Amino acid sequence: MPKYKLVYFNSKGRAEVTRLLFHLGGYDYEDFRIRDGQWNTKYKLEMPCKQVPVLFIDGQLLTHYQSLYGQTNLQCARIDAVMDVCNDLRYSLGKWFSTEDPEEQESCVRVLKHEEAPTVCINLETLLGQNNGGDGYFVGDTICLYFVIFNLSEPLYIDDILGKYPKLSALFDRVASNEKVSEWVKKRPVTKY
Ligand SMILES: N[C@@H](CCC(=O)N[C@@H](CS)C(=O)NCC(=O)O)C(=O)O
Protein backbone atom coordinates (compact mmCIF):
# COMPACT_ATOMS: atom_id res chain seq x y z
CA MET A 1 0.00 0.00 0.00
CA PRO A 2 1.33 3.50 -0.78
CA LYS A 3 2.44 5.72 2.07
CA TYR A 4 0.14 8.71 2.52
CA LYS A 5 1.03 11.96 4.26
CA LEU A 6 -1.56 14.71 4.59
CA VAL A 7 -0.14 18.11 5.52
CA TYR A 8 -2.39 20.78 7.03
CA PHE A 9 -2.78 23.00 10.07
CA ASN A 10 -4.12 21.66 13.38
CA SER A 11 -7.68 22.42 12.38
CA LYS A 12 -10.47 20.86 10.36
CA GLY A 13 -10.71 23.41 7.56
CA ARG A 14 -9.97 22.14 4.09
CA ALA A 15 -8.29 18.93 5.25
CA GLU A 16 -11.14 17.39 7.18
CA VAL A 17 -12.81 15.90 4.11
CA THR A 18 -9.65 14.00 3.24
CA ARG A 19 -9.12 12.88 6.83
CA LEU A 20 -12.62 11.48 6.96
CA LEU A 21 -12.17 9.80 3.58
CA PHE A 22 -9.10 8.03 4.91
CA HIS A 23 -11.06 6.99 7.97
CA LEU A 24 -14.05 5.76 5.96
CA GLY A 25 -11.79 3.84 3.62
CA GLY A 26 -9.77 2.36 6.49
CA TYR A 27 -6.47 3.65 5.09
CA ASP A 28 -3.38 4.30 7.18
CA TYR A 29 -1.94 7.77 6.67
CA GLU A 30 0.15 10.36 8.44
CA ASP A 31 -2.10 13.19 9.64
CA PHE A 32 0.67 15.79 9.74
CA ARG A 33 -0.52 18.93 11.55
CA ILE A 34 1.60 22.06 11.50
CA ARG A 35 1.57 23.34 15.08
CA ASP A 36 4.89 24.94 15.73
CA GLY A 37 4.56 28.39 14.18
CA GLN A 38 6.89 27.39 11.34
CA TRP A 39 4.37 27.75 8.54
CA ASN A 40 5.78 30.90 6.94
CA THR A 41 9.43 30.16 7.57
CA LYS A 42 9.52 26.47 6.71
CA TYR A 43 6.49 24.49 5.56
CA LYS A 44 4.99 27.08 3.23
CA LEU A 45 8.19 27.14 1.20
CA GLU A 46 8.04 23.36 0.79
CA MET A 47 4.48 23.26 -0.60
CA PRO A 48 4.05 23.34 -4.39
CA CYS A 49 1.38 26.08 -4.36
CA LYS A 50 2.56 27.56 -1.04
CA GLN A 51 -0.71 26.51 0.55
CA VAL A 52 -2.20 23.49 2.26
CA PRO A 53 -3.78 20.94 2.33
CA VAL A 54 -1.35 18.83 0.36
CA LEU A 55 -1.47 15.08 0.15
CA PHE A 56 1.78 13.24 -0.57
CA ILE A 57 1.63 9.65 -1.81
CA ASP A 58 4.98 7.95 -1.50
CA GLY A 59 6.34 11.48 -1.65
CA GLN A 60 4.24 12.39 -4.72
CA LEU A 61 1.18 14.59 -4.83
CA LEU A 62 -2.37 13.41 -5.25
CA THR A 63 -4.52 15.87 -7.11
CA HIS A 64 -7.96 14.38 -6.69
CA TYR A 65 -9.96 12.41 -4.18
CA GLN A 66 -10.23 8.86 -5.41
CA SER A 67 -12.98 7.29 -3.41
CA LEU A 68 -16.52 8.10 -2.44
CA TYR A 69 -17.00 9.94 -5.69
CA GLY A 70 -20.01 9.28 -7.93
CA GLN A 71 -20.69 6.01 -9.69
CA THR A 72 -21.49 7.70 -13.01
CA ASN A 73 -20.32 10.87 -14.74
CA LEU A 74 -23.66 12.46 -13.99
CA GLN A 75 -23.39 11.68 -10.29
CA CYS A 76 -19.84 13.06 -10.25
CA ALA A 77 -21.09 16.26 -11.89
CA ARG A 78 -23.81 16.62 -9.25
CA ILE A 79 -21.32 16.02 -6.46
CA ASP A 80 -19.06 18.70 -7.97
CA ALA A 81 -22.01 21.08 -8.01
CA VAL A 82 -22.79 20.42 -4.34
CA MET A 83 -19.16 20.89 -3.37
CA ASP A 84 -18.96 24.12 -5.32
CA VAL A 85 -22.00 25.43 -3.49
CA CYS A 86 -20.40 24.47 -0.16
CA ASN A 87 -17.25 26.29 -1.17
CA ASP A 88 -19.23 29.52 -1.24
CA LEU A 89 -19.09 29.40 2.56
CA ARG A 90 -15.38 30.05 2.47
CA TYR A 91 -15.15 33.62 1.18
CA SER A 92 -15.90 35.59 4.33
CA LEU A 93 -14.51 32.86 6.49
CA GLY A 94 -11.16 33.12 4.67
CA LYS A 95 -11.16 36.90 5.16
CA TRP A 96 -12.05 36.44 8.82
CA PHE A 97 -9.00 34.26 9.33
CA SER A 98 -6.68 36.64 7.53
CA THR A 99 -7.49 39.78 9.53
CA GLU A 100 -7.12 40.72 13.18
CA ASP A 101 -9.13 43.92 12.86
CA PRO A 102 -12.28 43.41 15.02
CA GLU A 103 -14.42 45.60 12.75
CA GLU A 104 -13.42 43.66 9.65
CA GLN A 105 -14.03 40.41 11.47
CA GLU A 106 -17.46 41.56 12.52
CA SER A 107 -18.30 42.50 8.96
CA CYS A 108 -17.18 39.04 7.75
CA VAL A 109 -19.42 37.31 10.30
CA ARG A 110 -22.34 39.51 9.25
CA VAL A 111 -21.92 38.66 5.56
CA LEU A 112 -21.40 34.99 6.35
CA LYS A 113 -24.46 34.67 8.56
CA HIS A 114 -26.87 36.89 6.71
CA GLU A 115 -25.86 36.45 3.07
CA GLU A 116 -23.54 33.57 2.29
CA ALA A 117 -24.82 30.86 4.64
CA PRO A 118 -28.54 31.38 3.86
CA THR A 119 -27.80 31.33 0.12
CA VAL A 120 -25.78 28.15 0.47
CA CYS A 121 -28.54 26.50 2.51
CA ILE A 122 -31.22 27.46 -0.04
CA ASN A 123 -29.10 26.15 -2.89
CA LEU A 124 -28.26 22.92 -1.11
CA GLU A 125 -31.87 22.28 -0.18
CA THR A 126 -32.83 22.82 -3.83
CA LEU A 127 -30.20 20.34 -5.05
CA LEU A 128 -31.16 17.88 -2.33
CA GLY A 129 -34.81 18.09 -3.38
CA GLN A 130 -33.89 16.86 -6.85
CA ASN A 131 -33.11 13.36 -5.54
CA ASN A 132 -35.76 11.32 -3.74
CA GLY A 133 -37.77 14.41 -2.91
CA GLY A 134 -35.01 15.62 -0.59
CA ASP A 135 -35.52 12.80 1.91
CA GLY A 136 -32.35 10.93 1.06
CA TYR A 137 -29.00 12.09 -0.23
CA PHE A 138 -27.80 14.38 -2.99
CA VAL A 139 -27.06 11.44 -5.30
CA GLY A 140 -27.92 7.77 -5.02
CA ASP A 141 -29.01 6.44 -1.67
CA THR A 142 -25.97 6.79 0.51
CA ILE A 143 -23.31 9.23 1.65
CA CYS A 144 -20.45 10.18 -0.62
CA LEU A 145 -17.82 12.85 -0.92
CA TYR A 146 -19.94 15.99 -0.89
CA PHE A 147 -21.55 15.38 2.47
CA VAL A 148 -18.39 15.69 4.46
CA ILE A 149 -17.79 19.25 3.43
CA PHE A 150 -20.85 20.73 4.95
CA ASN A 151 -21.29 18.23 7.71
CA LEU A 152 -17.86 18.82 9.08
CA SER A 153 -17.20 22.37 8.02
CA GLU A 154 -18.09 24.24 11.14
CA PRO A 155 -21.77 23.94 11.96
CA LEU A 156 -20.93 26.82 14.30
CA TYR A 157 -21.67 29.36 11.60
CA ILE A 158 -24.77 27.79 10.18
CA ASP A 159 -26.30 26.06 13.18
CA ASP A 160 -28.91 28.69 13.88
CA ILE A 161 -29.69 29.08 10.17
CA LEU A 162 -29.98 25.40 9.45
CA GLY A 163 -33.23 25.02 11.40
CA LYS A 164 -35.03 26.87 8.61
CA TYR A 165 -34.14 24.12 6.14
CA PRO A 166 -35.74 20.93 7.48
CA LYS A 167 -34.63 18.57 4.72
CA LEU A 168 -31.06 19.78 4.83
CA SER A 169 -31.09 19.66 8.60
CA ALA A 170 -32.39 16.07 8.51
CA LEU A 171 -29.57 15.18 6.11
CA PHE A 172 -27.03 16.59 8.57
CA ASP A 173 -28.46 14.32 11.25
CA ARG A 174 -28.45 11.31 8.92
CA VAL A 175 -24.84 11.88 8.02
CA ALA A 176 -23.77 12.57 11.60
CA SER A 177 -25.33 9.30 12.73
CA ASN A 178 -23.43 7.28 10.13
CA GLU A 179 -21.33 4.83 12.14
CA LYS A 180 -18.01 5.65 10.49
CA VAL A 181 -18.59 9.40 10.52
CA SER A 182 -19.46 9.48 14.22
CA GLU A 183 -16.49 7.22 14.95
CA TRP A 184 -14.16 9.76 13.31
CA VAL A 185 -15.80 12.73 15.01
CA LYS A 186 -15.18 11.08 18.39
CA LYS A 187 -11.65 10.08 17.53
CA ARG A 188 -10.26 13.24 15.91
CA PRO A 189 -8.24 15.78 17.88
CA VAL A 190 -10.35 18.52 19.43
CA THR A 191 -9.71 21.76 17.58
CA LYS A 192 -11.50 25.09 17.67
CA TYR A 193 -11.91 25.30 13.88
N1 LIG B 1 -7.49 26.40 -3.57
C1 LIG B 1 -6.74 25.87 -2.47
C2 LIG B 1 -6.83 26.87 -1.33
C3 LIG B 1 -5.97 26.40 -0.17
C4 LIG B 1 -5.95 27.42 0.95
O1 LIG B 1 -6.57 28.50 0.89
N2 LIG B 1 -5.23 27.05 2.02
C5 LIG B 1 -5.07 27.92 3.17
C6 LIG B 1 -5.53 27.20 4.43
S1 LIG B 1 -7.26 26.80 4.34
C7 LIG B 1 -3.60 28.22 3.36
O2 LIG B 1 -2.73 27.43 2.99
N3 LIG B 1 -3.31 29.38 3.97
C8 LIG B 1 -1.97 29.77 4.34
C9 LIG B 1 -1.29 30.63 3.33
O3 LIG B 1 -1.88 30.91 2.25
O4 LIG B 1 -0.18 31.06 3.62
C10 LIG B 1 -7.36 24.52 -2.07
O5 LIG B 1 -8.57 24.35 -2.19
O6 LIG B 1 -6.61 23.64 -1.64
The ligand as a Gaussian input file, in Angstrom:
#p B3LYP/6-31G(d) Opt

LIG

0 1
 N       -7.494000      26.404000      -3.566000
 C       -6.741000      25.867000      -2.472000
 C       -6.826000      26.867000      -1.329000
 C       -5.970000      26.400000      -0.173000
 C       -5.945000      27.420000       0.952000
 O       -6.568000      28.498000       0.890000
 N       -5.235000      27.051000       2.017000
 C       -5.069000      27.917000       3.171000
 C       -5.525000      27.196000       4.430000
 S       -7.259000      26.797000       4.344000
 C       -3.597000      28.217000       3.360000
 O       -2.727000      27.432000       2.994000
 N       -3.310000      29.376000       3.966000
 C       -1.974000      29.771000       4.342000
 C       -1.293000      30.632000       3.335000
 O       -1.875000      30.905000       2.253000
 O       -0.180000      31.064000       3.623000
 C       -7.357000      24.523000      -2.070000
 O       -8.572000      24.348000      -2.193000
 O       -6.612000      23.635000      -1.642000

